[in-house]
């Protein structure tokens, strides 16, 4: 059973309105889904971008040196945790989870039916561009994110849909992040998670991103 999570979605249509998609929908009875991952994981941690002026040149210098040391430490942590996520996440399994989430939600439609065969009217390709952890500033709760680009093609190769979706769940929100990720404070808890927990977290997020694509497609279908 998949965990329910609170997601904030920021998405922008590339290429203008959805008129082409709306026109194509009545002629598409079923689709199959292909999920691929072309981008790797990332971890971006907050940094100190400026230090306050104290009026004391020596104190200012010491604060600047301390800020540089903190930023270097954050970069090292980010690199370490990026490698950790890369080694922990089963890409094929996560891709399957995204396809499963979309398929289970779409079902027989609307706006069209989901099929597991390739002999369909159209194919929806979901390309995972990135996934990871983003912390906007030091002390802020982190956000686990997925960025996915969707393209739908008819059997003759004509593209009828293109969209990018970013799924985000706050790692510091006990009502959202803890439910799916078992964490309440970005990097420290990420370091304490097992590889299995990390993989399960991103798998659950991928599943939910798949469900959200169905919501978006239904809205764009008119």
C-alpha positions as CSV (number, residue, x, y, z in Angstrom):
1,X,0.0,0.0,0.0
2,X,1.4,3.3,-1.1
3,X,1.7,6.1,1.4
4,X,-0.3,9.3,0.8
5,X,1.8,12.4,0.7
6,X,1.2,16.1,0.4
7,X,2.6,17.4,-2.8
8,X,3.1,20.8,-4.2
9,X,3.2,20.9,-7.9
10,X,4.8,23.5,-10.1
11,X,4.4,22.8,-13.8
12,X,4.7,24.8,-17.0
13,X,3.4,23.9,-20.5
14,X,6.1,24.0,-23.1
15,X,5.0,25.3,-26.5
16,X,1.8,27.2,-25.6
17,X,-1.7,26.0,-24.9
18,X,-3.0,22.4,-24.9
19,X,-5.2,22.8,-28.0
20,X,-3.3,20.1,-29.9
21,X,-3.8,17.7,-27.0
22,X,-7.5,18.5,-26.6
23,X,-8.0,17.9,-30.4
24,X,-6.2,14.6,-30.3
25,X,-7.9,13.1,-27.2
26,X,-11.1,12.0,-28.9
27,X,-9.1,10.0,-31.4
28,X,-7.1,8.1,-28.8
29,X,-8.7,5.1,-27.2
30,X,-5.7,3.8,-25.2
31,X,-2.0,4.5,-24.4
32,X,1.0,2.7,-23.1
33,X,3.6,4.2,-20.9
34,X,7.4,4.2,-21.1
35,X,9.4,5.6,-18.2
36,X,13.1,6.4,-18.5
37,X,15.6,8.2,-16.2
38,X,18.2,10.3,-18.0
39,X,19.2,12.6,-15.1
40,X,20.9,11.6,-11.9
41,X,20.2,12.5,-8.3
42,X,21.3,15.7,-6.6
43,X,21.5,17.2,-3.2
44,X,21.6,20.9,-2.8
45,X,22.1,22.2,0.7
46,X,21.7,25.8,2.1
47,X,24.7,28.0,2.2
48,X,25.8,31.3,3.7
49,X,25.7,33.9,1.0
50,X,26.6,37.0,3.0
51,X,27.8,37.9,6.5
52,X,26.7,41.0,8.5
53,X,29.0,44.0,8.8
54,X,30.1,44.5,12.5
55,X,32.1,47.6,12.0
56,X,35.2,45.6,13.2
57,X,37.4,44.6,10.3
58,X,38.9,41.7,12.2
59,X,35.5,40.4,13.2
60,X,34.2,40.8,9.6
61,X,37.2,38.8,8.3
62,X,36.7,36.0,10.8
63,X,33.0,35.8,10.0
64,X,33.8,35.6,6.3
65,X,36.3,32.8,6.9
66,X,33.8,30.9,9.0
67,X,31.2,31.3,6.2
68,X,33.6,29.8,3.6
69,X,34.3,26.9,5.9
70,X,30.5,26.2,6.4
71,X,29.9,26.4,2.7
72,X,32.7,24.0,1.9
73,X,31.3,21.6,4.5
74,X,27.9,21.8,2.9
75,X,29.3,21.0,-0.5
76,X,31.1,18.0,0.9
77,X,27.9,16.7,2.6
78,X,25.9,17.3,-0.6
79,X,28.4,15.3,-2.7
80,X,28.4,12.5,-0.2
81,X,24.6,12.3,0.0
82,X,24.2,12.5,-3.8
83,X,26.5,9.5,-4.1
84,X,24.5,7.8,-1.4
85,X,21.1,8.3,-3.1
86,X,22.7,7.2,-6.4
87,X,23.8,3.9,-5.0
88,X,20.6,3.3,-3.0
89,X,17.9,3.9,-5.6
90,X,16.9,1.1,-7.9
91,X,16.2,3.0,-11.1
92,X,14.3,0.2,-12.8
93,X,12.1,-0.3,-9.7
94,X,11.5,3.4,-9.3
95,X,10.6,3.8,-13.0
96,X,8.2,0.8,-12.7
97,X,6.6,2.5,-9.6
98,X,5.9,5.7,-11.6
99,X,4.3,3.7,-14.5
100,X,2.3,1.7,-11.9
101,X,1.0,4.9,-10.3
102,X,-0.1,6.4,-13.6
103,X,-1.6,3.1,-14.8
104,X,-3.6,2.4,-11.6
105,X,-5.0,5.9,-11.6
106,X,-5.8,6.2,-15.3
107,X,-7.3,2.8,-15.6
108,X,-10.0,2.7,-18.3
109,X,-10.0,6.5,-18.5
110,X,-10.9,9.3,-19.0
111,X,-9.4,10.7,-21.1
112,X,-8.2,7.4,-22.5
113,X,-7.4,3.9,-21.2
114,X,-4.1,2.6,-19.9
115,X,-2.7,-0.5,-21.6
116,X,0.3,-2.7,-20.9
117,X,0.8,-3.6,-24.5
118,X,2.6,-1.6,-27.1
119,X,-0.2,-1.9,-29.7
120,X,-2.0,1.3,-28.6
121,X,-3.1,4.5,-30.2
122,X,-0.4,6.5,-28.5
123,X,2.6,6.2,-26.2
124,X,3.3,8.4,-23.2
125,X,7.0,8.8,-22.5
126,X,7.9,10.0,-19.0
127,X,11.6,11.1,-18.7
128,X,12.9,11.6,-15.2
129,X,15.2,14.6,-15.4
130,X,16.3,14.8,-11.8
131,X,15.4,13.6,-8.3
132,X,16.9,14.4,-5.0
133,X,16.9,16.8,-2.0
134,X,16.8,20.6,-2.0
135,X,17.4,22.7,1.1
136,X,16.9,26.4,0.3
137,X,18.9,27.8,3.2
138,X,20.7,26.6,6.3
139,X,18.2,25.6,8.9
140,X,15.3,25.3,6.5
141,X,13.5,22.0,6.1
142,X,14.4,20.1,2.9
143,X,12.3,19.2,0.0
144,X,12.5,15.8,-1.8
145,X,11.9,16.4,-5.5
146,X,11.2,14.8,-8.8
147,X,11.3,16.6,-12.1
148,X,9.7,14.7,-15.0
149,X,9.1,15.6,-18.6
150,X,6.2,14.0,-20.4
151,X,5.8,13.6,-24.2
152,X,2.9,11.7,-25.9
153,X,3.2,10.4,-29.4
154,X,0.7,8.9,-31.7
155,X,1.5,5.6,-33.4
156,X,2.6,7.5,-36.5
157,X,5.1,9.5,-34.5
158,X,3.2,12.8,-34.2
159,X,3.7,14.5,-30.8
160,X,0.4,15.6,-29.2
161,X,1.5,16.5,-25.7
162,X,4.5,17.9,-23.9
163,X,4.7,18.9,-20.2
164,X,7.1,19.1,-17.3
165,X,6.0,18.3,-13.8
166,X,7.9,18.9,-10.5
167,X,6.8,16.9,-7.5
168,X,7.9,18.2,-4.1
169,X,7.4,16.9,-0.6
170,X,8.8,18.7,2.4
171,X,11.2,16.6,4.5
172,X,10.6,18.8,7.5
173,X,6.8,18.5,7.5
174,X,5.8,15.7,9.9
175,X,2.4,15.5,8.2
176,X,3.9,14.9,4.8
177,X,7.6,14.0,4.8
178,X,7.6,11.8,7.8
179,X,4.7,9.8,6.4
180,X,6.5,8.8,3.3
181,X,10.2,9.3,4.2
182,X,10.4,8.8,7.9
183,X,12.3,12.0,8.3
184,X,11.7,15.3,10.0
185,X,14.9,17.2,9.5
186,X,16.6,17.1,6.0
187,X,20.2,16.0,5.9
188,X,20.7,14.5,9.4
189,X,17.9,12.0,9.0
190,X,18.9,11.3,5.4
191,X,22.3,10.2,6.7
192,X,20.6,7.9,9.2
193,X,18.2,6.2,6.6
194,X,19.1,2.8,5.3
195,X,19.5,2.2,1.6
196,X,16.2,0.3,1.6
197,X,14.4,3.3,3.2
198,X,15.9,5.7,0.7
199,X,14.9,3.5,-2.2
200,X,11.4,3.1,-0.8
201,X,11.0,6.8,-0.3
202,X,11.8,7.7,-3.9
203,X,9.8,4.8,-5.2
204,X,6.7,6.1,-3.3
205,X,7.3,9.6,-4.7
206,X,7.6,8.2,-8.2
207,X,4.3,6.3,-7.8
208,X,2.6,9.5,-6.6
209,X,4.1,11.6,-9.4
210,X,2.5,9.1,-11.8
211,X,-0.9,9.6,-10.2
212,X,-0.5,13.4,-10.5
213,X,0.3,13.2,-14.2
214,X,-3.2,11.7,-14.7
215,X,-4.8,14.6,-12.9
216,X,-2.9,17.0,-15.1
217,X,-3.8,15.2,-18.3
218,X,-7.4,15.1,-17.4
219,X,-7.4,18.8,-16.8
220,X,-5.7,19.5,-20.0
221,X,-8.0,17.3,-22.0
222,X,-10.8,19.7,-21.2
